Amino acid sequence: MRSQIDVAVDAANELGEGVVWSPEHSEAQWTDIFGRRFWAYRPADGESRSWALPDRLACFAPLGGRSLLAGFAGGLLVGIFADSHMAVYINPDGTPWFSATGGWHLFKWQLFAGLWVICFTAVSTFLILKLVGLVIPLRMSERDMEEGDIAVHGHEVYPSDIPSLGYPGGVGGGILGSAGGHATAHEPTVG
């Protein structure tokens, strides 16, 4: 069987990574790490957009709206490449109090700040989940987990008898079938 692959976006990324689907925007989003660009593509209208970034973005998570959470490698490198001529903090009497010159000492403070944010977020999330867990269960019962989609949604979300990309003939006529309650392997069928 031959498949045809169409190019949706000729982005010419140097290192395209982290493609995620944003349901809120109905678009695929990704980052070109070396190219320092953030990309988005909407299949509905074929529109692709990109935004220049001030630094390499290796990972991100969409937060909804126009916000996203970016990785913090660039924040760490500020500690190495900071220039004291860019920021000098002045005491009330006019004398310099602090000048940020790059080096391992500032890298250490950037690392501590990043780790503090990670730890604070982890502990806060844990506490919030515990509080929510006092009001509603955070996990389905074993019975509901065994029954699956029917217990939760009232219907089967991915019916096994409907053809899909993985099983063109449905599970019964595709790769997996059943004989006497035991799974058996079949040659894939094309339907």
C-alpha positions in Angstrom: 0.0 0.0 0.0 1.3 3.4 -0.9 0.7 6.6 1.1 0.9 10.1 -0.1 2.3 12.7 2.3 1.5 16.3 1.7 3.5 19.2 3.2 1.1 21.4 5.2 3.7 24.1 6.1 7.0 24.6 4.4 8.5 26.2 7.5 12.2 25.3 6.8 12.8 24.9 10.5 16.3 24.5 11.7 15.1 22.2 14.5 11.4 22.0 14.8 10.3 20.4 18.1 7.4 19.9 20.4 4.3 19.9 18.1 1.2 20.1 20.2 -2.5 20.6 19.3 -4.2 23.6 20.8 -8.0 22.8 20.9 -8.7 26.4 22.0 -7.2 27.8 18.8 -7.8 24.7 16.6 -4.2 24.8 15.5 -0.9 22.9 15.7 1.8 24.8 17.6 5.6 24.1 17.7 8.9 25.8 18.2 11.9 26.1 15.9 14.6 26.0 18.6 17.7 27.1 16.5 15.6 29.4 14.4 14.2 31.1 17.5 10.6 31.2 16.2 7.3 30.0 17.6 4.9 28.5 14.9 1.2 27.9 14.6 -0.8 26.2 11.8 -4.6 26.1 11.4 -5.7 23.3 9.1 -9.2 24.7 8.7 -8.0 27.7 6.7 -4.4 26.6 5.9 -3.0 29.7 7.7 0.4 29.4 9.3 2.0 32.1 11.4 5.3 32.5 13.2 6.7 34.9 15.8 10.4 35.7 16.4 11.6 34.9 19.8 14.4 36.7 21.8 16.0 33.3 22.7 15.9 29.7 21.9 12.7 28.0 23.1 13.2 24.3 23.6 9.9 23.5 25.3 6.5 25.1 26.0 3.0 24.3 27.2 -0.1 26.2 26.0 -1.9 27.8 29.0 -5.0 29.0 27.1 -5.7 32.4 25.5 -2.5 33.9 24.2 -0.3 32.6 27.0 2.2 29.8 27.1 4.7 28.5 29.6 8.2 28.5 28.3 11.3 26.6 29.3 13.9 28.4 31.5 17.2 27.7 29.8 17.4 31.3 28.6 16.8 32.5 32.1 19.7 30.5 33.3 22.0 31.8 30.6 21.2 35.4 31.6 23.3 34.6 34.7 26.3 33.8 32.5 26.0 36.5 29.9 24.6 39.4 32.0 26.3 42.8 31.4 26.8 45.1 34.3 26.3 48.1 32.1 22.7 47.1 31.5 21.4 47.3 35.1 22.8 49.0 38.1 20.7 49.3 41.2 21.1 52.6 43.1 20.9 53.2 46.8 18.7 56.1 48.0 21.9 58.1 48.6 22.9 57.7 44.9 25.7 55.2 45.4 25.6 51.9 43.4 24.2 49.1 45.5 24.3 46.2 43.1 25.6 45.7 39.6 24.7 42.5 37.8 27.8 41.1 36.0 27.5 37.7 34.4 29.3 34.7 35.8 28.8 31.6 37.8 27.6 33.6 40.9 24.7 35.1 39.0 24.0 31.7 37.2 23.7 30.2 40.7 21.0 32.8 41.7 19.2 32.3 38.4 19.2 28.5 39.0 18.0 28.9 42.6 15.2 31.2 41.5 14.1 28.7 38.8 14.2 25.8 41.2 12.2 27.8 43.7 9.5 28.4 41.2 9.4 24.7 40.2 9.3 23.6 43.9 6.7 26.3 44.8 4.5 25.2 41.9 4.8 21.5 42.7 3.9 22.0 46.4 1.1 24.4 45.6 -0.4 22.0 43.0 -0.1 19.1 45.5 -1.9 21.1 48.2 -4.7 22.3 45.8 -5.2 18.7 44.6 -5.5 17.5 48.2 -8.1 20.3 49.0 -10.1 19.4 45.9 -9.8 15.7 46.8 -11.6 16.5 50.1 -14.6 17.7 48.1 -14.7 15.4 45.0 -12.8 12.2 44.1 -9.8 12.8 41.9 -9.7 9.2 40.7 -12.4 6.9 39.2 -13.4 3.8 41.1 -11.8 0.6 40.1 -15.2 -0.6 38.7 -15.6 2.6 36.6 -12.0 2.2 35.3 -12.7 -1.4 34.3 -16.0 -0.4 32.5 -14.2 2.7 31.0 -16.0 5.1 28.7 -19.5 3.7 29.1 -19.4 4.3 32.9 -18.1 7.9 32.5 -19.7 9.1 29.3 -22.6 6.8 28.8 -21.2 5.5 25.5 -18.0 4.1 24.0 -15.7 6.9 22.9 -13.6 4.8 20.5 -15.8 1.9 19.4 -13.8 -1.1 18.4 -16.1 -2.0 15.5 -15.6 1.4 13.7 -12.7 1.6 11.2 -9.9 3.9 12.2 -6.4 4.7 11.0 -4.9 2.0 13.2 -7.5 -0.7 12.3 -9.0 0.0 8.9 -11.4 -2.9 9.1 -12.2 -2.3 12.8 -10.6 -4.4 15.5 -12.6 -7.5 14.6 -11.5 -7.4 11.0 -8.2 -5.7 11.4 -5.0 -6.6 13.3 -6.6 -8.0 16.4 -9.6 -10.2 16.4 -11.1 -12.6 19.0 -11.6 -16.3 19.0 -13.1 -17.8 22.0 -12.4 -14.8 24.1 -8.6 -14.9 23.3 -6.9 -12.3 21.2 -5.5 -13.7 18.0 -3.2 -12.0 15.4 -4.4 -11.5 11.9 -2.8 -10.0 8.9 -3.9 -6.3 8.6 -6.7 -5.8 6.1 -7.2 -2.8 3.9 -10.8 -1.7 3.6 
